[in-house]
């Protein structure tokens, strides 16, 4: 959205593709409701499964020789283009973690980078003109390398985490100057700005370059901040939260997937609707382990849940 108006985003109706660069992984996850060993995970997988419900997704990442053909086929069945997926000798990125009590924060037990340790994103020529780019949670050095290969994208979003905020702050600051949308949770937002109050912290971020900030608040929903002010809604009430892993990446997929599906210039209402789509898709992810919840969702399911959600947040005029 470089050079676009403060709120409006110009979208070419013939260009609706999204490039996502992130991890494809296997996870072992323990929660109060059970345990799942070696389940499919990774930010690019969650994002792609959500966004591909509404738009063409192009994925760039790396996997090892142990990556199951059926897991690759899962993306292809959703129409995801995997030309930028590298498969190299070695094992796929692996993360093991657990959640306790309210499951508000993951406790990392082990991380094995494996083939991801030497990953250098190489964007296929056919992907370089993608008008929407999402830089999932990876080293900001790699995120910047992706932007150097792109041909003037209309809209760039990025995610990050506490590790990069503390260890790669200089590079992360450079990245933030070049993006349009930052997606971040409350703890990371406080760490990044040094400000406890999320309202004030969002304003600080937008002074650095991004037009919009989305604060992911888990079971409490989200906050969207931009030139038009704030938009805040709760999460869709889920009776049985099984595993919150990947909910933020799913939210991002729904958000950018919806924006990519719009053929007119995007205004504040489009951005708010995009947040609702992301919020609802994330509610499916948390209902099962790994990607099992989101991979079963169809547009008819999303539309039904949207109807239910609108009834929940509806209130009589005062």
Residue pairs with C-beta under 8 A, 6 or more apart in sequence:
1 9
1 154
1 155
1 156
1 180
1 211
2 152
2 156
2 180
4 10
4 154
6 211
6 227
7 211
7 226
7 227
7 228
7 267
7 268
7 271
8 265
8 266
8 267
9 154
9 155
9 259
9 265
9 266
9 270
10 154
10 265
11 131
11 154
11 259
11 262
11 263
11 264
11 265
11 266
12 131
12 154
13 263
13 264
15 129
15 130
15 131
15 154
16 55
16 56
16 131
16 132
16 260
16 261
16 263
17 55
17 56
17 57
17 58
17 127
17 130
17 131
17 132
17 260
18 51
18 55
18 56
18 57
18 58
18 130
18 132
18 133
18 134
18 256
18 257
18 260
19 58
19 59
19 60
19 123
19 127
19 130
19 132
19 133
19 134
19 146
19 150
19 153
20 44
20 47
20 48
20 51
20 57
20 58
20 59
20 60
20 133
20 134
20 136
20 253
21 44
21 59
21 60
21 61
21 84
21 121
21 123
21 133
21 134
21 135
21 136
21 138
21 142
21 143
21 146
22 42
22 43
22 44
22 47
22 61
22 134
22 135
22 136
22 137
22 138
22 249
23 42
23 43
23 44
23 61
23 93
23 116
23 136
23 137
23 138
24 42
24 44
24 45
24 59
24 61
24 62
24 63
24 67
24 71
24 85
24 92
24 93
25 40
25 41
25 42
25 45
25 92
25 93
25 94
25 95
25 116
26 38
26 39
26 40
26 41
26 66
26 92
26 93
26 94
26 95
27 36
27 38
27 39
27 40
27 41
27 42
27 94
27 95
27 96
27 97
27 245
27 290
28 35
28 36
28 37
28 38
28 39
28 94
28 95
28 96
28 97
29 35
29 36
29 39
29 41
29 96
29 97
29 98
29 99
29 243
29 245
29 289
29 290
30 97
30 98
30 99
31 98
31 99
31 103
31 242
31 243
31 289
32 99
32 100
32 101
32 103
33 240
33 241
33 242
33 243
34 242
34 289
36 243
36 289
36 290
39 289
39 290
39 291
39 292
40 71
40 74
40 290
40 291
40 292
41 95
41 245
41 246
41 290
41 291
42 61
42 93
43 136
43 137
43 138
43 159
43 246
43 249
44 59
44 60
44 61
44 136
44 249
45 71
45 75
45 246
45 291
46 246
46 249
46 250
46 253
46 285
46 291
46 294
47 57
47 134
47 136
47 249
47 250
47 252
47 253
47 256
48 57
48 59
48 75
48 78
48 80
48 253
49 74
49 75
49 78
49 250
49 253
49 291
49 294
49 295
49 297
50 249
50 250
50 251
50 252
50 253
50 254
50 257
50 278
50 281
50 285
50 294
50 297
51 57
51 134
51 252
51 253
51 254
51 256
51 257
51 260
52 75
52 78
52 79
52 80
52 253
52 257
53 78
53 254
53 257
53 281
53 297
53 298
53 299
53 302
54 254
54 257
54 258
54 260
54 261
54 277
54 299
55 132
55 256
55 257
55 260
55 261
56 79
56 81
56 260
57 78
57 79
57 80
57 81
57 257
58 80
58 81
58 83
58 84
58 124
58 126
58 127
58 130
59 75
59 80
59 81
59 82
59 84
59 85
60 84
60 85
60 121
60 122
60 123
60 124
60 127
60 146
61 84
61 85
61 86
61 119
62 85
62 86
62 87
62 88
62 93
62 115
62 116
62 119
63 72
63 85
63 86
63 87
63 88
63 92
63 93
63 115
64 87
64 88
64 89
64 90
64 91
64 92
64 114
64 115
65 87
65 88
65 89
65 90
65 91
66 91
66 92
67 87
67 92
72 82
72 85
74 291
74 295
75 82
76 82
81 127
83 124
83 126
83 127
84 121
84 122
84 123
84 124
84 127
86 119
86 122
88 115
89 115
90 114
90 115
91 112
91 114
91 115
92 114
92 115
92 116
93 112
93 113
93 114
93 115
93 116
94 110
94 111
94 112
94 114
95 108
95 110
95 111
95 112
96 108
96 109
96 110
96 111
97 106
97 107
97 108
97 109
97 245
98 106
98 107
98 109
99 105
99 106
99 107
99 243
99 244
100 107
102 219
103 241
103 243
103 244
104 218
104 219
105 187
106 244
106 245
119 138
119 142
120 142
120 145
121 142
121 145
121 146
121 149
122 149
123 146
123 149
123 150
128 149
128 150
128 151
129 151
130 150
130 153
131 153
131 154
131 155
131 260
132 153
132 154
132 155
132 156
132 157
132 256
132 259
132 260
133 146
133 147
133 150
133 153
133 155
133 156
133 157
134 156
134 157
134 158
134 159
134 252
134 253
134 256
135 143
135 146
135 147
135 156
135 157
135 158
135 159
135 175
135 179
136 159
136 249
136 252
137 159
137 160
137 161
137 164
137 249
139 164
139 168
139 171
140 160
140 164
140 168
140 171
140 172
140 174
140 175
141 168
141 171
143 158
143 175
144 171
144 174
144 175
144 178
147 156
147 175
147 178
155 180
155 181
155 256
155 259
156 178
156 179
156 180
156 181
157 179
157 180
157 181
157 182
157 183
157 252
157 255
157 256
158 175
158 176
158 179
158 181
158 182
158 183
159 182
159 183
159 184
159 248
159 249
159 252
160 172
160 175
160 182
160 184
160 188
160 192
161 188
162 187
162 188
162 191
164 171
164 172
165 172
165 188
165 191
165 192
166 191
172 192
173 208
176 182
176 205
176 208
176 209
176 210
177 208
177 209
178 209
179 209
179 210
180 210
180 211
180 212
181 210
181 211
181 212
181 213
181 214
182 205
182 210
182 212
182 213
182 214
183 214
183 216
183 248
183 251
183 252
183 255
184 192
184 213
184 214
184 215
184 216
185 215
185 216
185 217
185 218
185 248
186 198
186 215
186 216
186 217
189 198
189 201
189 202
189 205
189 213
189 215
190 196
190 198
190 201
192 201
192 205
193 200
193 201
193 204
193 205
195 201
195 204
198 215
198 223
199 225
199 230
202 213
202 215
202 223
202 225
202 230
203 225
205 213
206 212
206 213
206 225
206 226
211 226
211 227
212 224
212 225
212 226
212 271
213 223
213 224
213 225
213 226
214 222
214 223
214 224
214 225
214 251
214 255
214 275
215 222
215 223
215 224
215 225
216 222
216 247
216 248
216 251
217 223
217 235
218 235
218 244
218 247
219 235
219 241
220 234
220 235
221 232
221 233
221 234
221 235
221 279
222 232
222 233
222 235
222 251
222 275
222 278
222 279
223 230
223 231
223 232
224 230
224 231
224 232
224 271
224 272
224 275
225 231
226 268
226 271
228 268
231 271
231 272
231 275
233 275
233 276
233 279
233 313
234 313
235 279
235 282
235 283
236 279
236 280
236 283
236 305
236 308
236 309
236 312
237 312
238 283
238 286
238 287
240 287
241 286
241 287
242 286
242 287
242 288
242 289
242 293
243 286
243 288
243 289
243 290
243 293
244 285
244 286
245 285
245 289
245 290
246 285
246 290
246 291
246 294
247 282
247 285
247 286
248 282
250 278
250 281
250 282
250 284
250 285
250 294
251 278
251 279
251 281
251 282
252 278
253 278
253 281
254 274
254 277
254 278
254 279
254 280
254 281
254 282
255 274
255 275
255 277
255 278
256 274
257 277
258 270
258 273
258 274
258 277
258 278
259 266
259 270
259 271
259 274
262 270
276 306
276 309
277 302
277 306
279 309
280 302
280 305
280 306
280 309
281 294
281 297
281 302
283 305
284 293
284 294
284 296
284 297
284 301
284 305
285 291
285 293
285 294
286 293
287 293
